[in-house]
Amino acid sequence: MIRTCLAAATATALLLAAVPASAATIFVSNEKDNTVTVIDSDTLETIKTVQTARRPRGIVLSPDFKELFVAAGDGDIIDVIDTKTLEVVRTLESGPDPELMAVDSKGDVIYIANEDDSLVTVMDIKSGDVLGEVPVGVEPEGMIVSPDDRYTAATSESTSMAHIIDNKSIKLVGNILVDSRPREAKFTKNGKELWVSSEIGGTISVIDTSDWDNPNNWKPVEKIGFEVAGLRPEQLQPVGMDFNEDDSKLFVPLGPANRVAVIDTKTKEVLNYILVGQRPWHGEFSPDYKKYYVANGLTNDLTVIDVDTLKAEKSVPVGRLPWGVAIMPGKAGE
């Protein structure tokens, strides 16, 4: 069903093979400080703090890891950071209040959620030209491109939907109702499922995408809830989501619950709840998938989780109100 992008996969594999397994650079956007903290994964020391436009939230790397895109919500732009010089080298005119973004596998096109305008802006990365604007539901946030680059999924917080965009026509081709306030969407690597987190609904919706040519036929087939002794249901707010290397597990920061849930994607059961800092929002795996790093918005730190033991190991200070995490193999500046 899904044709793997062999060139992109090969290029990524070569980049990963060129550096030691543990060598990586961690980027954390700090919403209140208007900065991105750059951290060496070996020493967990801050390499540099990069100033950005106002209210940086979503961050995503280019497939070749040469650029980091930072959505500055109150600046109404995307800052582009060169990962070698660690400087903002240009900006993209994203439209009002960009929040999360997704990049296609070739690194040619970026898809941007414009929260205030209920639009997804589709932009050529190299030229900065707007290729199209797609009206979606109210307060779009989550963005993800399918493994074959055919579709982009966007979530709308106030409409409680996942919207499916055909990337060739830049048209809306499907709408899927999920629980209240969906935040992120992630395709499995084989493209057979789309997972959507719903913050206020307190669930993860698993959407069957097997009818690949007809997104209007995609339907939720399962919902996963959360339960932690001593916590009220409204405290269990799934926001970010990240699949491990083989998609066998999903790591889910749970906001006010101060925990990261770990889900078995085959049984759809929650395996563990890992206590971290206050209000974990988004996270990311290391390139070798041995560590998971999660940003804690109210304790201004980054928790390092060992993936094998499912234990929190360390806390690393970052800026104020950390929001997004992106990680690239290798050392910044090399």
N, C-alpha and C positions, 0 to 999 in steps of 0.2 A: 504493500500500500504506500509506504513512505520510501522515497528514493534518497538514500543517504548522500549528503554532500561530501564526496570522497576527497576532493581537493582541500576543502576547509578542514576536514578531520585529519588529513595527513599533515597539513601545515601546523595544526595545533599539536599533534603528536610529536613532530620534530622540535617544536619550541619547548615542549615539556621535557623531551629527552636531552635537550642541550644544557639543562641546569640540574643541580642536585635536587633530589625529591623534596627536600625540606625548604629549599630556598624559594621565598616568595615575598611579595610586597602587598601589604594590606592598606586599602584606602577606606576611610570612614568619613562620611559627610556629617557635619555638625550644624544642625539647623539654626541654632541660636547665635553661634559665633561667626557664621558666614565663612566657614573654612572647611578644608578637607585635611584630616590628619593622615600622614603617610607613615606606616610602621614597618620595620624589618621583622619578618616572621621568626627569624632565628633568635634575635636578641629581645624582641618585643619592645624595642626602643623606638621613639619617634624620630624619623629621618628628617621630616620637614612638615611644616604646617602651611598649606597653600590657601591664600585668600581667594574667595570667590564672590560672585554677586550674591544678593540677599536671599536668604532662606534656602540653602542647598539641601535637597532631599534625595531623590532617586539618583543613583550613579551606576554606570555600566561601562565596561571596557569594550574597545573594538576587538574583533576576532584576532587581530595580529598583536594585540596588547600594546600598541604604540600610542593609543590615545584613550583618555578617560573622559566620558561625557557626564557632566554634572548639571542636573536640572535645578535651576535657581528660581524657585516659585515666585518670590516677590520681585525678582529682577526681570521676569518674563523672558529669560534667555537660557540657552544651554552653554555653559562654559566648557571649553575643550582644553584639557590639560595634557601636555606632552609628558609621557611617562618616563622619558629619559632626562629631560631638563627639570621636570616637576614645576613647570610654569604654565599659566593660562596663555595659550598661543592664539586663540581665536574664539569667537562666539557664533552660535547659531541662533537665528531669530525664530524661536520656537512657537511664539504665540503666547497668550496669557496663561499664567500659573501652571507651568509644566510640573508634573509630579514624578511619574515613572516613565521609563523609556524601554524600548527593545530595538536591537539591531539585527539585521538579517545576517546570514552566515558568511556572506561575501564582504561584509563591512561597507556596503554601498548605500544602504537606506536605513534611516532611523525613524521609528514610530513613537510619537510623543503624545502622552495624555495631557490635554489642556483642561484642567479641572473647572475653571471658571466659565469656559465657553461650551462645555459639553461636546468637545470635538477631539478627534485624533488627527494630529498633523503628521503628514508623511513627507519626509524631507530627504533630499540628496545630501549625503554627508560631505562629499568633496566640495560641491559648489554652494551648498546652503540653500539651493532652490527648493521651494515648496512644490511637491509633486501632486499634492491633493490634500483635502480636508474632509474627514468623514464624520458626519453628525452621529453621535451615540447618545447614551443615556446621561442623566444628570450626575455630575462629579465623577468623570472617568479617572481611574487611577492605575489599576494593574495593566501591564502590557507584556505580551509574550508572542514571539514569532514561532510558528510551527517548525519542526525539524527539517521539513523539505522546503521551507520558505513560502509555501503556498498561501497560508493564512496568518493573520494576526488576531489574537484574542485581546479584548479590552474589557475591563470590569467597570461598571458604573455604580458608585456607592449608594446614591439616593434612588436609583431605579431598580436596584437589586437584580442586575442582569450581567451576564457575560455576552459580549457582542463579538461576532466573528466577521472579520474583514477579509475579502479576497484581495490579495496583494497585487495581482496583475491588473485588475480593473479598478482597484482602490474604491470598492463599493462594499456596503454592508450586506452580508448574505445570510446572517443568522443571528437570532436573539434567544438566549437561554435564561430562564428564570432560576435564580438561586436564592439563598437566604439573605437576610438583611445586612446591608453594608459590605458588599464584597470588596476585598482589598487587592489580592494578588491572584494571578492565574499562571499555571505551569503545565505545559504538555509533558507527558512522559517521552522518553527518547525515541520510542518506537511510534509515537504519535497516536497510539490507540486510546489514550485517555487524556482528558483535560481536567486538572484539579483546580478548584477555586476556593479560596478562604473567605469566610464571611464573619467579619469582626463582631457585629452585634448579634447576628444569628448564632454565633458560637459554634459553627460547623465548618467542615470541609466537604464540598460537593464533588463527587467523582462523576465526570461526564463521559459517556460512551461516545467516541468519535469514529466508530467502525464504518459508518456510512460516510466515508471521507469526501465524496463528491457532493454531498448534500448536508451542509451544516445546519439547515433548518430541522433536520431529523436528529441532531445531537440532543441527547436527553440525560439529565442526572439519573444515575442508576443506584447511587448509594450516598448516604450522608454520614459523616463521622463526627461524633460529639466528644466532649471532654468532661472529665470529672476528677476533681482533686479534693480530698477530705479537708474540711475546714475553710474552703473557698466557696464564695457564692457563684452561681452560674454566670452572672454578668461580669465576673472578673476574668472569665476564660474567653479571651478575645484573640482568635487566630488572625495573624496579619501576614507576615512573610512566610514563605514556604521554599524549601530547597530539597531536591532529591539527591540521594547519595549516588555513587558512581554507577551502580547497576540498577538504580530505581527500586531497590528492594525496601528502602526506608525513606521516609519523608520527615524532615526536621521542621518544626513549626513554632516560632516564637509566639508566646501567648499574652503579650502585653501586660495588663495589670496583675496577671497571675504570677509574674516574675519567674516564669518557667519556660523551658523549651520542651514541647512534646515530641516524641519520636513514634512514628506510625509504621507498622508493618504494612506495606502497600499490597501484599497478597491477601492477607486476612482482614485488612482494614481495621486492625485493632491497635490501640495505643499501647506501646511497649514500656514506655518510661516517661517520667516528667523530671526534667533536670532543672534544679534550682540555680538561677543566675542572678543578675542584677535587677534593678527595678525598671519595669516597662520595656522588656525586650521587643524590638520592632522588626528588624530585619537581620539576616545573617548570610553567611557564605562559607562554603567548604574551601579548604586548602586545595591546591592543585593535585595533591596526591590523595585527597579525601580522608586523611588521617585526623584532621582537626576541623572543628566547626567554630566559626567566630560569630558572635552575636552582639549587636549594639544595644546597650541599655540606656534608654533615653533619659531616665530620671536620676541615674547614678553616674552619668557621664563617663561610662567606661565600656570596655569590650571584654566579654567573657570568652575564654578559650576552653572549648569542650573537646575531650578525647573521644573520638568516634568509636573505638573498640570497647572502651569501658563505660561509655556514656556518662562520664564524670566531668564536672567543671574543674579545670585545673588552675587557672589563673585569671586575674582581673587586670586589665591594662587601661590606664587613664587616657581619655581622648578629650575632645572639646565638649562644649555644652550642647545638650540635647542631640546626641548622636542619632542618626536616622538610618542611613544606608551603608552597606558594606560591599566592596568589590575587591577581588584578589587576583593578582597576576603572578605567573611563575617568574622567578628570577628577581634580581635586585634592581630597584629603580636606579636609573642613572648609568647602568652598565649596558 
